[in-house]
Every structure is written in C-alpha cells, then in structure tokens.
Amino acid sequence: MKKRLALVLAGVMMVSSLAGCGSSKPAETTAAAAGETTAAAADAKADTTEAAKSDAAPELELIIASNQTSLDNPYSYGMDKFKEVVEDVSGGKIAVTVHKGTLGENENELIEKLEMGAASMVVASPGFMTAIGVPEVDIFSLEYLFDSFDHWEKCLDGEFGDKPDDVNAYAASAFYAVDRVASYLQFWKKECDNGGVILSDRYVTSNIIYQMSKLPKEEWNSFIDWLNDFEYEKLGIPKPDLVIYLDVEPEVSQKLMEKRYGGDNSKKDLHEKNLRFLLDCRKSAVYAAKKCGWKVINCCENGEIKSIEKISEEIERAAAEIYAEL
C-alpha cells in the first residue's frame, strides 16, 4: 500500500511539473492537474481506510453469556473483566460479546444455546454443573473459609483458640486443601500437565502430619483415607510420585527455632509454641511415613542437625532413584 501511494504522489508531482512547463493553457492545465491530485489522494485515502478496517477485523469472535441481569452480580463483573483482558492481550484479534441475561433466563437455556453454537461460553453455577454430571466443579460451592488474609493470620495466631486442636482436624485440613487446589489451578497445573517436575516443600502430606496428630490413634487410618480421597480424588490435585520426609529430632528442632527467633518465643505461631503438639506431630509423621511408603531421611547426627551438604546428598539420591523410574 505504501508503494502504491508513493507512485500515485510521484505521478501527481510529475503532472504538476509538466503542467508548469510549456502548455498553451497553463491555468486550465494546472486546474486539471489539481483535480487529478485531489482524486488520486482521495483514492489513496480510501484504500488506506479499507486496509485499516481489514487489519482491525478480529480473527476470532467469542460470545459469553450468563443468566444474571444485575450489573452488580459477580458473574457480570467476571465477564466484563474477561472481555477486557482477552481483547487487550490478543491485541484486538479476539472480540468478546457479553450477554447478561439476554440469551437465556435459566442455566438450562444457556446450555442449549451453547450446544446450538449461539454462545461460545456460558457462566453457570457450581451446583448446576454438578447436577448435570461434572462433580469436580462442586469444590467451588464450598463456603469461604476465610474472609481475608488477616482472618487467616488470626487463625494461625490463635485468635480462634490458643490450642491447635481448637480447630478440629477435618476443618483445618479443608483450610489448607482449598488453598492448595487454588495454587494448583492458578500457578502450576499447566507445567504439571506438560510433564514438568514439581517440587513442593508442603503438600497433602503436611495435613496428614499436623492434623492427624489431633485425633486418637485408632482414627489415623480412616483420616489418611479420607484426606487422600478428599484432596486427590474430590479436589483433583495430582498425587506425588515421591514423598521425602526429613526427620528432625524434637530437641534439635527446638534449638533451631530458638536460633531462628533469637530466643523471642512471641514470634512463634500457634503450633510452634506448643511443644506437646510438635511431639505428637512427629509421632504421626513416623506412622504415616511407614504406612504411606515415604522415604525417610534422618537429618540429625549426635544430637545436632546434619550439614546442608549431607542432607542435600541424601535428598538427591532419593530423588534420582524415583526419577529414573518415571
């Protein structure tokens, strides 16, 4: 287009030059040349405008709909934000049309529109999705466990009770499980699906250690079964190929915490302050490691913590064994 426009302008300049040299009717010739110039410029502008329109046309058009008509509904906010982000990130290559209650008054109608191709996406409630055969979505029907980050901190700081078992094992496990599945879906699911190696320093196994210790020993097996089913099956987060349990003697652990906090026990959280609870956690960890087949690495030697290098070597050996089998 730029070449074409340049040639048109060059032609106009040539006509103007010729018109000024040796015509018996310079005024008429100049007027004619001016007319041609205007026409050429108009054609060039029209071509440019059409090209711009063509360039701006979206390559993909999406229609997203919900049955909520209120502009203050969270679905409405979500769809508007979806439109904003998609069109911005795609640079205009994707256009999004939002329908708020205009394609269907109920979720069954929206699904029909989806099947017919009248909508590309629909927003439906978790309860509805569960009812039509997608039970995994029901995780989003859980009530919010914390109102805010401050609310979560209050729980850890003991404002719901100054003993770890003031929040029972199942409720506390749900707190951490929901946080874990949110992290999985937001940050590392794609990497995991693509065959990446994921290393986590806390996982479902932490719930087994810390929450199971609150229960009578005769309930430990049933708790492990419940938790594995809840997190791996119901919530759908992946099972680990290897669990390495770094076993630290309680006395050594206490000395390390004293060093970390400079002797200021007020800096410890609810669980760290309770030595009895930490001792119970170690018992549950040793039990779970044997039952669940975890790799146990003893991190202590002669009443002291081993060097980072020694512990690292043992971790690398354990990881290499399982990685070779994958």
N, C-alpha and C positions, 0 to 999 in steps of 0.2 A: 504493500500500500504506500509506503514512504517513497519507493522508487517511482511509482506511478504518479504520485503527487508532484514529485520533483520534476518529472518530464513535462507535466502539464504547465507548471510555473515557468519552466525554461522555454516552452513553446510560446507562452504569453509574452515573455520578455523579448523573444525574437520578433514576434509580430509587432510589438511596440517599437522596436528599433527600426524595423523596416518601414513602418508607417512614418517615422520621422525623417526618412531619407528618400527623397526623390519622387513623391507622389504628387500628382497634379491637384489632388483634393485632400490636403493634409488633415483638415478639420474632420471631414467625413470619415477618412480612414482611421484617424485616432479614435473617433467615437465608436466606429465598428470594432476596433481592437479592444476598446474599453468594455464593450458589450460582451465580446468573446471572453475577456478576462473574468468578468462577473459570472458568466455562465460556467466557465471552467472551474472557478473557485467554488461555486455552488455545488457542482457535480462532485468535486473533491470532498467537500464538507459532508455531502450526503453519504458518499462512500464510507467516509471515516465514521460517521454516526452509526451506520448499519454494522460496520465491523465492531464498533464498541458494544453495540447491543448483542451481537453474536458472541463476543468474548465474555460478556457478563451473564449469559444464559446459564443457569445451573445445570450440572451434569446429572444430578440426582434430586428428585423431589420426594420428601417424606411427609406423610400425614400422620399425626399423632393425636389421639383422642382420649377423653375421659368422659364420664357421665356427670361430672361435677360442674355446675354452672356458676358457683360462687367464685369470684376473683380472689377471695381471701383463703380459699381452700389450699392445703399443701400441694395437692395434685396440680393445681393451676400454677403455683409458683415453680414447681418442679418442671413442668412442661415448658414454661416460658424460659427458664434457665437453660433447659436442653436446647431449645431453638437458638438462643443467644450463643451458646458455646459452640454448637455444631456449625452454625453459619460462619462464626468468626474463625474457628480453627481450620475449616475447609476453604477459607478464602472466598466464600460465595459459591463454591462448586456444589454445595448441598443446600437446598432450600427446604425449610421446615414450615409446614402449615399446622397450626394448633386449633383443635376443636374442643371447646369446653361445653359439653352437654348438647352439642348440635348434631352429632352423628348417632346418638343413642341415649335413651333415658335410663337404661339399666345396663349392667355389665354383660348380660346375655346378648343384647342387641349389638354391643361393641364387638363381641367375639364373632358374631355373624358378619359384621362389616369387615372384620379382619380376614375372615375366610373368603369373602367376596372380592377382596382386593380394594375395597373402598377406603381402607386405612392401612398404613404400614405398621403402626404400633398402637397399642391401646394400654391405658393405665388401669389396672384392676386391683382390687383389694386382695391381701394375702388369703383371707378367708374364702373368697370366691375361687381363687386359683387352687387352693387346697381341695375345695369341693369338686372341681372338675378334673382332678387327677394329678395335681402337682404338689404333693405333700411337703416337699422340701421348702417351699415358699412360706410355709406356716411359721417358720422361725421369726419372720418379721411381724408376726402377731403378738410376740412377747411384749409385755409391758416394759417400758423403760425402767431399768434397774437404778439408774442414777439420773438426777435432774441436771447435773453439771459435773465438770471436773472437780470443783470444790466439794460437791456432795461425795464423790468417790474418795477424795482425800480424807474426808471426815470419817468415812468407814474405816480406812486404814489407821487413822489416828485415834480410833477408839471412841468416837463420839456416839456410836451405836451400842456401846458397851466396852468395858475395859478388859474383857477376856475374849480370846479368839473364838471360843465356841458360843459367844453371844449371837453370832450369825451362824446358823446351822450349816452343816457340810454341803447339803444339796443347794441351798440358796447361794452360798458363797461360790460354789462351783459354777453355778449359772452366770454369776457376775463375770467371771474370768472367761468362761466359754463364749459368751456373746461378744466380748471384746476380741477374743481370738478369731472368731469367724469373720468379724468385720475387718480385721487386719488382713486375713487371708484373701478375702474378696477384693479389697482395695489395693493391696500392695504386692502380693507375691503369688497369686493364683496363676497368672499368665506365665511367669517364669517356671513354675512347677509343671504346668501343662506342657511346656515346651522342652521338658527333660532337664531342667536346671537342678543343681544340687542346692538344697536349702538347709542351712544350719541355724538352729534355734536354741537359745540358752534357757528358754522356758517354754513349756508346751503342755499338752493334756496331762502329761506325767506329773507336772507340778501340782495339779489338782489332786492327783492320787496321793501324793506325799503329804501335802498340807491339810487337805480336807478330810481324808480318810482317818487321820490321826484323831479326829474329834469323835469318832464312832467306836463303839465296843468292837473288840477284835472279831467276834463272831459275825459281824456285819461287813467285814472288809471285803470278802469275795463278792458279795452282792453289790457293794458300792463300785468296785472296779468294773463289774459287768455293766452296771447302769451307766457309769461315766463313759466307757468305751462306746456303748450304743448311742448315748446322747450326742457326743462330740463327733465321732467318726461316721455314724450312720445317719442320725437325725440332722445334725448340722452340716455334715458332708465335708469336713476338713480331712485332708489326707493322713493316713496312718504313717508313722515314721518307719523307715527301714532299719534304723538302729537307734537305740537309746543308750547313752553313756551316762552312768550315774557316778559323779565324783564324790566319793565318800570322805567326809572330814569328821574327825572325832569332835564331839561337842566341846570339850575343853579347849581344843585348838581353835575351833570356830569362835568361841567366846573371846579368846585373846586377839583374834584377827579383828573382831568387831570393836573391841576396846581401842585398838590401834587406829581403826578407821575413823572413829568418832572422837578420838583424843580423850577418852575417858568420860565424855559427856553423854550419859545414858538418855537424856531427854531427846537426843537426836534419833534414837531408835524408834522404829514403828511399833505398832501394837504387837506384832508377832515376835519381833526381835527382843522385846523387853521381857518376854515370858520364857524363861529357861525350861520350865516344865514342858511347855508346848514344843519347844525345839527338840527336846529329848524324845518326845512322843513322835515327832515327825521323822526322826532318824529311824525309829523302830518301824514305822510304816514304810519308809523308803527301803529298808533292808528286806522287809517282807515282800513288797511289790517287785523289787528287783529280781528276787528269786522266782516269784510266781509268773511274772511277765517276760522273763528272759532278757533283762537288761544287762549290759556289760558294766561291771563294777570296777572302778579304778580307785585304789586306796591312795589318797592324797597326803597321808601323814607318814612320818618316819621318826621314831624315837621321840614322840611327843611334840613334834614340830611339823609345820607344813613343808612338803617337799618343794624343791625349786621349781620355778615355772618351766624350765627346760625339761626336767624329768617328767613332769605331768604331761607336758606337750608331746613328748615322745610316745608315751603310752596311749594318748588320745589318737595320735596319728597312726599308730599300729592298729588300733581297734577300727578306725575308720577305713584304713586301707583294706582290711580283711573283708568288710562288708561291701566296699566299693567294687572290689574285684569280682564279687558275685552278681552285681547288678548288670 
